[in-house]
Amino acid sequence: MSHAEPIVSNAPPTLATALRRSLPAALFGVRLWAAVCLALYVAYALQLDNAYWAGTSAAIVCQPQLGASLRKGWFRMVGTLVGAVTIVLLTVCFPQSRLGFLAGLALWGGICALFATLLRNFASYAAALAGITAAIIASGELGAVGGANGDAFMLAISRVSEICIGIVAAGIVMAGTDFGGARRRLADQLAAISADIVAGIIGAFRNGEAPSPARARRRDLIRRVIALEPVMDEAFGEAADLRHRAPLLAASVSGLFAALSGWRMAAVHFEVSAGEPPRQDALAVLRALPPSLLRASALGAAGLTADPSGAQRACAAGVRALAALPAGTPSLQLLADRTAEALIGMQRALDAILLLLQPADPIRGRGLSGFAWFRVPDMLPPLLNALRAFVTIGAVELFWIATAWPSGPQAIAFTAITVILFSPAADRAYATAMSFMMGTGLSAVIAGVVLLAVLPGVSGFAGFSLALGAVLVPAGALIAQPWRTPMFVAMVANFIPLLAPTNRMTYDSPQFYNEAIAIVAGVCAGVLAFRLLPPLSPAVRTTRLLALTLRDLRHLTARTVATTASEWEGAIYTRLSALPEQADPLQRAQLLAAISVGTQIIRLRGIARRFDLMPDLAPALTAVAAGDSRGAVERLTGFDRLLAALPAGRPGLPVRLRARGLILATAEALTQHAAYFDAGVRP
């Protein structure tokens, strides 16, 4: 090769580069190993019966991120306590009834699978743990042929103590060796999303944009907004001061969705009303925006994190300027209002950035309620998961009774673990459970080698710890990698229960084989359940979410429900967050259009009541409720003419002009997505 030509190397990275990249994962593996060893040491010192549950809990709680570890530990403790109390009550209710006790255990597993699907993130994990803990304690108290033996209370105390020791040990190790970074990471992500939204809005007004690339950008931003929720949970785990400010962080997500909705409505207006007047209106909006806002948008995410207060003042100035803009046409009023709503949404996001980067700033948390309604996007998937868990656990219980398998209770426990834990994964549940099963089988092989070949030649806790480290450190490092994470999680989580270390070790190979077969069989039963009774497909879930939203919109227009604009937006944003990744851009656009149409109808109804014009608006709402978009647009146009004909000297001219802008936006959405708004509703 000539020396004048640039040399482009396609060689793999050097060993030093590879080591630098893998160092964080390796450090996590060391932390996980240290947490397990600390938990086992304390449990041995306290002479607990099954000390390995302390080590298992420490291994499960440890996460590559500090906030996730602490948050998971807290919710695991809550779920463990609930499960322990439940199994004690179940034993009290069915002291002599074997079938009643087992049926109650299966029913409790179904209930926990239901709430594990309804809740999100670590709250979902706590619900799953409530069912898993009950099954684990039951596996210790059940006899050879089924039925409670009366030891539930002492077993519950023992298991809760062991699990809490593991949680505390993991928290000590993780907090002592990792300072965390979820707070800054969340602020950076909020700033990056906010900067992209503001740049998209201003770019649309300044230069126009092709519809397809703009829709793709908005779709990607929706995905990024949805992905903020687990990072927020991690930040709650690291910073106690954020927990009582959770409504502010939730408002930042709603604000970003509102900003995206405002951008979409403005883009739809440009697309539907292509021509000179909309461009003139766009330039008028741009001229009204203060230069400080345009400068802040040009700085990008770095500018927002460097000076969030200045960006917030710029957004507030933009809102005031747009509110004072003399809009002489509904088109200009629509663009001004939608841009102002987008900027208000950006202010909410900037409030969150201020809280994260400048905790002492007094601006945070203004006007926010401490309570948020619990919303369910669709009840069918949780009910299906509950049914699957109940049937699967019950089937394994019956198999155990019929065969009198000595290790059957262990199989029941791991069936419950698999079928409850992976239920919230929806269409990924089967693949995730399969990966978990592979990791469990691999863990059984490794545990057998360690127990029967390595540990007999090891003496002392130090040697025992080194033997554990030879497995846990590399397995923990592999967990921190993005490839086949469930398989390596299964290796770590099931290694200690399979090994079942005690103060005085026994090396009984038949007992180990029986326990290993029971654990693997229980996981296989859970995997088979996902195969025989699969979750709803992404296409079905998407269709149901769209149909449920359309049904609620028609109820809203028919006045069968009373709701505010914020309640409506919050409910449909929940469905937008639950929309499967496989949903196509048109379906996402339809859901966003339904959000905007519902919000505009609520506002139009309030304005019509103010001017005693509800009888004139009612026919348009009736047409929307009947699925007649064309008729609704015609009646909305007539209502617009009525508002325009009112004397200019009559009070409320700006409000009437704002109503005409709402009518224009509603008509454009109904026209663009007439096929959706006119469809039948099946769910």
N, C-alpha and C positions, 0 to 999 in steps of 0.2 A: 504494500500500500504506500502511495506517495505521502511524503511528510506534509504536503500542502493540503491533503484531504482531511477533513475532520474524522476522528476516530470515534465510532459509535460502538460501544461494547454491549453485547447481549449476554455476557457471562453472568452467572448467578452471583449474588452478593457474597462478599468475603466472609470468612468465619467470624471475624470481629464484628462485622455488621449484623450477621445473623444472631450473634450472642447478645448484642445491644438490643435488638428487637425482642428477643425472647426473655430478657432479664426481668421485666415486670411480671410475666407469667410465672417464671421460676420463683420469684420472691413470694408470689401468692401461694405457690405450692408449699414453700417453707412455712409461711404463716398458718396455712391450714394444718400442716403436720404439727406445729407447735400447739395450736389450739386443741387438737385431738389429744395430744400427750398430756397437756395440762388438765383437761377434763377427766381423763382416765386416772391420772395421779390423785386428784382430789377425791374422785369416787372410790378409788382403792383405799385411800386414807380413812374415809368414812365407813368403810366396810359395807358398801351397798351391795345388794344381792346381784343385780344385773348392771354392773358398772359400764358395760359396753354401750348402753343407751346414752350415757353422758358423752362418750366419744362420738357416737353416731350423730347426736344433736349438734355437737361442735362442728363436725364435718359438713352437715347440711346447712347450717346457718352461715358458714363462711362464704363470702362472695368476693369477687375481684374488686368491687368498689366498697369503700368503708360504709357509706350511707346505706347501701343495700344490705350489708351484713347487719348493721345495727337495727335497721327497720324490720328486716326479716326475723331477727331474734325477738324483737318485741311482739310482733304478731304471732310468732310461733308459740311464745309463752301464753298469750291470750287464748289461742286455739287449743293448746294443750290443757289449760285449766277448764275450758268449756267441755272438751271431750271427756276429761276425767270425771267431772261432776255428772255428766250425762250417763256414763256407764255405771256409776254408783247408783243413780236413781233408777236406771233400768234393772239393775240387780235387785233393788228393793222392791220394784213393782212385780218382778217375775222370779221370786226366790225358788219356787218349785216347778216352774213351767219352762221346760227346755225349748219348746217351739215358740213360746211367747218371747223368751229372751232373744233367741236367734232372729225372729221376725222383727223385733224391736231394733236389734243391731243393724239389720239390713235396711230398715226404714230410716234409721238415723243416718246411715251412709248415703241414702238417696237424698235426704234433706240437706246434708252437707254438700253433696254434688250440686244441688240446686243453687245454694247460696254461693258456692265457689264460682259458679257461672254468672250469677247476678252481680257479684261484687267485682272489683278490679284490683290488679296489682297485689300488694301484700295483704290487703283485706280479704281478697279471694284466697290467698294462701292460708290465712288464719281459719277461714271456714273449712277448707279442705283438711287442715290439721285437726279440727274438732272431730271429724269423722275418723281420721286415721288414728288418732290417739285412743279413741274408744275401741277401735278394732285391735290395737296393740295390747291394751289392758285386758280386753276380753280374751285374747289368745293366751294370756297368762293364767286366767282364772278358769277357763273351760276344761272339763275333764275329757276322758278319752272318747266318750260317746255324746258329748254335748251337754249343756246346762251349766248354770252358774254354780260355783262351789263356795260362795260366801266370802271370798278373799278380796273382793273388788275394792273395798275401802283401803286396805293396806297396800294392795298393788297400785292403786291410783296415787297414793302418797309417794310410794317408791318411784314410780315412773315420772311423776311430776318433778320430784326432787332431782332425779338423774338428768332429766331433760333441761331443767333450769340450770344445773351445774354446767352442762354443755354450752348453753346459751351464754352464760356469764363468762365462761372461759374463752369462748370465741370473741365476745365483745372486748375482753381485756386485751387479748393478743392483737386483734385488728386495730383497736383504738390506740394501742401503745406502739404500733409499728407503721401506721398509715394515717396521715393527716387529712386525707380526703380532698376532694376537689369538686364535689357535685354542685356546690353553690356557684362557683365561678363557671362551671360547665353549663349550668342551666342559664345563667345570665348571658353567656356567649351565644347559646342557641336562640334565646329570645331575641337578642340583638340582631343576629344574622337573619332570622325570619322577618323581623320587623323591617330591617333595611331592605330586604328583597321586596316586601309588599309595597313599601313607600316608593321604591324605585319603579316598580311595575305600574303603580297608579300614575305617577308623574310622567313616566314614559308613554303611557297610553294617551294622556291628555296632550303631551307635547308633540309626539311624532306619529301617533296612531300605531297600531300593531296588528299583525295578521292574527285572525281568530285562533287557528290551530296551535301555534306556538304559545300564545297567551294562555289558552286552556291547559296546555301541558304544564306550564309554569305554575298555574294555580293549583292543579292537581298535585304536583310535587310539594307545594307549600302546605296543602291540606294534610298530606302524609306526614310532613315534618311537624306540624302543629300537634297532630295526634300522638306522635312519638315523644312529646314533651312530658306526658303524664308519668311514665316510670322514672324519668330524671327528677321530676318534682318529688316523688316518693323517696328517692335517694337523698335529696336535699333535706327533706324532713327528718330523715334518720341522722344526718350529720349535725344539723343546727336546730336546737330546741326552740329558738326564738321564731322559727318559721312556722311552727305547727299552729300557733294561734293566729297566724296570718294566712292560713290556707285559703280563705275566701278571696284574698287579693290575688294569689297565684291562679286560682280557678278563674277569676275575672280576667286575668291576662289571656288565658286560652280563649275565652268567649270573645274578648276584644279582637284577637287575631282572626277568629272566624268572622266577626262582624266586618273587619277591614277587608277580608277576602270577598265577602258578600257585596260590600260596596263597590269594590273594584269590578266584580263580575257584572253588576247591574249597569255600571257606566260603560263597560265594554260591550254589553248587549245593546245598549242604546246606540252606541257608535255603529255597531254592526247592522242593526235593524233600520236605523234612520241615516244611512250613509248619504252624505251631501254636505253642502256648504254651511247651513245653519248649525248643525251639531259641532262642526269644527270651530265656528265662531264662538259657540258657547264654551267649548273646551278652552279656547284661548282666554276667554273672559275669566274662567275659573283659575287658570294659571296666573293671570295678572293679579287676581285677588289674593293669591297666596303670598305670605311674607317672604322676603329673600332669605331670612334665617332658616325657614323650613326647606327651601330649595338647597341651601348650603348643607344643612344637616343630612338631607337625602343623598347628596353627592359624597359625603364622607363615608357612608356605608356602616357596617357593623362596628368597626373600630371607633368611629365617631360617636355612635350611640353609647358604647360602653365607656368611652372616655368622658363624655359629658351628657349623661342621661337627663339631668335637670334642664340643660339648655335645649335639648331636643324636645323635652316635654313642653317647655315654654313656647317653642316654635310651633308645636302642634296646637297648643291652646290658642296662640295668635291666629293660626290658620282657621280654626273653628270659628273664632269671633269674626274674622274677615268674611268668611263664607256666609255667616248668619246675617251680616250687614250688607251683603251683596245685593244690589237692586236688580232682582231677577224679573224681567218683563215677560218671560215665556215659561210655560211648563217644562220645556226641555232644559233651559238653563237652571230652573229651580231643582229639577231632578238631579242634575249633575252636581250642583252645589250641595244639596242635602246628602247625597250618597258620599261625596268626598268628605263632608264634615263628619258623617258617621264613621267613615274609615279612620279619620284622624282621632276621633274619640276612642275608637278601639285601640289605636296605637298608643294613646295616653295610658290606657289600662296596662298594656304591655310594658311601657316605660315605668309605670308605678312599680311593677314587679322587678324590673331591672334595678331601680333605685333601692328597693328593699334588699335585694341580693348583694349589691355592691356598696351601698351606703346605708347600713342598718339604722344609723342614728338620724336619718333624714325624717323630719316630721310630716312630710307630705304623704307618706304611705298609709294605706288603709282607709282613706276617707270615704264615707258614705257606703261602706260595705257591710252587709249582714253577715253574721257568723254562722248562718245555717243555710244549707243548700238542699233542695229536694232531691230525694233518691229517685232516679229515673231508670226505667227498664226499657231498652229499645225494642225487645221482642221476647215474649214469655215462652215461646215454643222451644227454642234451644235449651234453656235451663230445665224445662219440664222433661224433655227427652233425655238429658243427662241424668236427671234424678231417677227416671225409670230404668235407665241402663244400669246405674249403680245398684239400685234395689234388686233388680232381677239377677245381676251377676253375683253379688254377695250372697243372695239367697240360694242360688244354684250351687255355689261352692260349699255352702253350709250343708245343703242336702247331700251332696256328694260325700262330704266328710262323715255325716251320720250313717250313710249307707255302707261306707267302707270301713268305718272305725279306724281311720288312718291316724296313728299317734301324732304325726306332725301336721295334721289338718288345721288346727288353730293358726299355725304359722302361715299356711297357705291362705287362709281367710284374711289375715292381716295384710298380706302383700297384694292380694286381690283388691282389697279396699284401697290400699295406697295407690295402685295403678289406675283403677277405674275412677277414683275421685280426683286425684291430682292432675290428670291430663284432660279431664272433661272440659275445662275452659279453653283448651287449645283449638276447639272447633274442628275444621277440616284438617288441621295438622295433627290431631290427636292420635290417629292410628300410626302415622309415620314416627311421631315422637315416642309413642309407647313402644314401637318396634325397636327404635334405637336404644331406649331404656332397657328393653329385654336383652338386647345384645350385650350391653354393658353389665347387666346383672349376671349373665352367663359367664362373661369374661372374669368378672369379679369372683364368682364361685371357684373358677379354676385357680386364680391367683391366691385366694384365701386358702384353698386346699393345700397348695404348695407351701405357703408360709406356715400354716398350722401343723402340717404333718411332716414337713421336711426341714424347715428353718428353725422354728421356735423350740423344738426339743433340744437343740444344741445351744440355746441362748440362756443366759442366767442374768438376773437382775433387771430392774426397770430400764436402765440405760440401754442394755442390749435389746430389750423388747422394743424400745422407742426407735432404735436404729432400724430394726426390721420393719416397723411400721413406716418409717420415713422412706425406705426403699420403694414402697408402693405409693404412699400418699403424696410425696413431693412431685414425682412426674405426673401422676394422675391429676393433682391440683393444677399443675402448669398447663395441662391439656384442657382443663375446664376453662381457663382464661383465654383459650384460642377459639376462634369462631367456627371451627369445624367439628361437627358431630358432638356438640356440647352435651345433649341428654345422655349419650352413651358414657361419657366420662363422669358425668354427675352420678349415674347409676353405679359406676365402679367405686367411687368414693363413698357414696351413701350406703351401699350394701356391703362394703368390705368389712367394716367393723361388726355389724350383726352376724355376718357369716363366720367371722373369726371368733366372735363371742368370748373375748378375753375375760378372765376372772383373776382374783388374787392368787388362787391356787389352780394353775392351769391343768386341764386334763386333755389328753390326746386320744379321744375315742373316735376312730375313723367312721364306724357305722353311724354314730349319732350325727357326725358332721355331714355325711352323705344324705341322711334323712332330712336334716334341716335345710341343706342346700337345695335338695330336690323340691322341698315344700316352698321355699322362697321363689325359685325359678318357676315352679308350676303356678304359683299365685300370680306372678307377673304375666305369665303366658295366658292365664284365664282373663286377665284384664285386657290384654291385647286382642284376644279372640272376641271379647265383648264389643270392642270398637269396630271389629270387622263385621260381626253379625248384625249389630245395631248401630250403623254409622251415624255420625252427626249430619246435620243438614249440609248440603253442598253449598259452595259460595254462590252459585246462581240462584238457588232457592232462597238463601238468606237475603240476598240483594233484592230479589223480587218481593219478598215479604216486607222488608224495611220500606221499600218504595210504596207498596200497597197500604201499609199501616199509616204512613205519613199522609198519603192521599185521603185515606178514610178520616184521619183526624182533621185534615184541612176542610173536608166537606162538613164535618160536624161543627167546625169553627164557623164556617160561613152560614150554616143553618141555625146558628145560635143555640145548639144543644150543649155547648160547653162554654164556660166563662173563663177567660184567661187573659193575662197581660202579654204584651209583646215580648218581654224578657222571659216569661215562663214558656211561651211558645218557642222562642229561639233556643232556650236551654234544652227543651225536650227533643227538638229535631237535631240540634248539634250532637246530642247523645247518639242518635241514629247515624249521623254522619261519621262519628268516631267508630261506630260498630260496623260500618260498611266494609265488606271484605276487600282485601287487596286486589282481588281479581275483577272487581266491578269496573266496567268500562267508563271512559270519561263522560259519555252521554248520561249514564245513570247518576253519576256524581253531580252533573249539571242539573239534572231533574230534581234531585234532592235539595240542592241550593236554591233552585227556582221556587220550590215549595216553601222553603223557609222565608224567602223574600215576599212571596204572594201572601202567606199567612200574616206576616208582620204588617204589610201594607193594608190588608183588610181590617186588621184590628185598629190601626190608626185612622183609616178612612171612616170606620164606624163611629169613632169618637168625634171626628170633625163633623160628620153628618148630624150627630145628635146636637152638637153645639149650635148648628144653624137650622135645626128642625127639618132636616132633609132626609131622614131615615126612610120614609116611604119612597123617595126617588132613588135611593141607593139599593133598597131591598131587592128589586128585580135582578140586578146584576149579581148580588150575592146568591140569590136563588139559582141563577143559571150556573154559577160556579159549583154549587152544591149538587146540581143535577148532572154535572159533567158536560156542560154545553159551553165550551170555551168561546166559540164564535158568537153565540148569543150574549155571553158575559161581556165580551169586548164591545159589542154593539151597544149594550145598555150602559156600560161604563163611559163610552163615548157620549151618549146622551146625557149622562150625569155631568160629564165635563162641560158640555155646552150649557147646561143649566147653571153651573158655577160661574162660567165665563159671562153669562148674561146678567148676573147680579150686579146691581149698581156699584161702581167703583167707590162711591162715597160711603157705602155701607161698611160698618166696622168689621175688621177681620180680613181685609184684603190679603195680607201676607199668608194667613192661614189657608185661605181658599186657594191661593196660588200653590202653596205646598201640597194641598190636596190634589190639585191638578197634576202635579209632578208624580204623586203616588199613583194616580189613575194611569198616567202614561207608562210608568214602570210596570204596573200590574198587567196592563194590556199587552205590553211587549213580551213579558214572561209567558202569559197565556197563549199568545200567538206562536212564540218560538217552540213551546213544548206542549202544543195542543194535543198531540197523541197521548202524552202522559196524563194530562189533566182530564181528558175525556175518557180514560180507560175505566173498565169495571174494577171493582174492589173485591177481591176474593177472601183474604184473611179476615 
